[in-house]
C-alpha cells in the first residue's frame, strides 16, 4: 500500500494523502476491537429456545449485529433485518436476551489479531483514544475489563451514554469536545455502515476493517478513507498532528 498517495475506496473519489495528521482515534467495539459474535449468538439462541422458537445459524445472527442489542433481538425474533416483531413478544424477549448475554458475556469473546499491538502502537505515538459503541454500558465496560482493553481508552461512550448513538454524529462530536479537537483531527476505526455514516456526518476521517460484521455486507462498499487489515496497520497510516 502506498502510504503517501491513496485513493478512497469505491464510492469515495477524493484523493487523500497518507499518513493522515490527526490527534485522536475513536474505535468501535463489536467487529472492530472484539469478536463478540459467538457470545451474542449464543444468547440469542438461548432466548429463542426459551420462547419456543427454533435456533438460528451463527452466520445469520452475525449478520444481525451492529445496531445495538434491541435491534439484534428484533432481528432474531423475526429472522430478518427489517421486520418488526409483535410488541408483546419483544417486551418479553428483551430481558431474556439481556439475562442470557450477561451470563455469557465473554465466554468466547476475544480481541481480533493486531488489536493489542495496534493499541500499543497508537499509545506510543501519543494519540488520545476513545471507544464508541452502540452496546449498552452494562455490557461494554465489563467486556473491556475482561479483555484487558479498558485502560487504553480515555473515554468510553456506550449506546446509552448519550441521547443519540451511531449513526448519529453526536458520540463522535462529544469525543471531539472531550479531547478539545476539531472533527477533522479525529479518526474513527469501525466495521459498519453505522460507523461510516456517523464519521461523514461528524466530518471525521474513517478507516474500516474487513473482518467485522456490517450486517453481512462487503465493507469495501462503504464510504471510507481506507480499508485496513488491522489496528496495527492503521497506526502506520496516521501521524500525530502538532498544533500550530
Secondary structure in CASP SS format (residue, H / E / C, confidence):
PFRMAT SS
TARGET T0000
AUTHOR 0000-0000-0000
METHOD secondary structure of the structure
MODEL  1
X C 1.00
X C 1.00
X C 1.00
X C 1.00
X C 1.00
X E 1.00
X E 1.00
X C 1.00
X C 1.00
X C 1.00
X C 1.00
X C 1.00
X C 1.00
X C 1.00
X E 1.00
X E 1.00
X C 1.00
X C 1.00
X C 1.00
X E 1.00
X E 1.00
X E 1.00
X C 1.00
X E 1.00
X E 1.00
X E 1.00
X E 1.00
X C 1.00
X C 1.00
X E 1.00
X C 1.00
X C 1.00
X C 1.00
X E 1.00
X E 1.00
X C 1.00
X H 1.00
X H 1.00
X H 1.00
X H 1.00
X H 1.00
X H 1.00
X H 1.00
X H 1.00
X H 1.00
X H 1.00
X H 1.00
X H 1.00
X H 1.00
X H 1.00
X C 1.00
X C 1.00
X C 1.00
X C 1.00
X C 1.00
X C 1.00
X C 1.00
X H 1.00
X H 1.00
X H 1.00
X H 1.00
X H 1.00
X C 1.00
X C 1.00
X C 1.00
X C 1.00
X C 1.00
X C 1.00
X H 1.00
X H 1.00
X H 1.00
X H 1.00
X H 1.00
X H 1.00
X H 1.00
X H 1.00
X H 1.00
X H 1.00
X C 1.00
X C 1.00
X C 1.00
X C 1.00
X C 1.00
X C 1.00
X C 1.00
X C 1.00
X H 1.00
X H 1.00
X H 1.00
X H 1.00
X H 1.00
X H 1.00
X H 1.00
X H 1.00
X H 1.00
X H 1.00
X H 1.00
X H 1.00
X H 1.00
X H 1.00
X H 1.00
X H 1.00
X H 1.00
X C 1.00
X C 1.00
X C 1.00
X C 1.00
X C 1.00
X C 1.00
X E 1.00
X E 1.00
X C 1.00
X C 1.00
X C 1.00
X H 1.00
X H 1.00
X H 1.00
X H 1.00
X H 1.00
X H 1.00
X H 1.00
X H 1.00
X H 1.00
X H 1.00
X C 1.00
X C 1.00
X C 1.00
X E 1.00
X E 1.00
X E 1.00
X E 1.00
X E 1.00
X C 1.00
X C 1.00
X C 1.00
X C 1.00
X H 1.00
X H 1.00
X H 1.00
X H 1.00
X H 1.00
X H 1.00
X H 1.00
X H 1.00
X H 1.00
X H 1.00
X C 1.00
X C 1.00
X C 1.00
X H 1.00
X H 1.00
X H 1.00
X C 1.00
X C 1.00
X E 1.00
X E 1.00
X E 1.00
X C 1.00
X C 1.00
X C 1.00
X C 1.00
X C 1.00
X C 1.00
X C 1.00
X C 1.00
X C 1.00
X C 1.00
X C 1.00
X C 1.00
X H 1.00
X H 1.00
X H 1.00
X H 1.00
X H 1.00
X H 1.00
X H 1.00
X H 1.00
X H 1.00
X H 1.00
X C 1.00
X C 1.00
X C 1.00
X H 1.00
X H 1.00
X H 1.00
X E 1.00
X E 1.00
X E 1.00
X E 1.00
X E 1.00
X C 1.00
X C 1.00
X H 1.00
X H 1.00
X H 1.00
X H 1.00
X H 1.00
X H 1.00
X H 1.00
X H 1.00
X H 1.00
X H 1.00
X C 1.00
X C 1.00
X E 1.00
X E 1.00
X E 1.00
X E 1.00
X E 1.00
X C 1.00
X C 1.00
X C 1.00
X C 1.00
X H 1.00
X H 1.00
X H 1.00
X C 1.00
X C 1.00
X H 1.00
X H 1.00
X H 1.00
X C 1.00
X C 1.00
X C 1.00
X C 1.00
X E 1.00
X E 1.00
X E 1.00
X C 1.00
X C 1.00
X H 1.00
X H 1.00
X H 1.00
X H 1.00
X H 1.00
X C 1.00
X C 1.00
X E 1.00
X E 1.00
X E 1.00
X C 1.00
X C 1.00
X C 1.00
X C 1.00
END
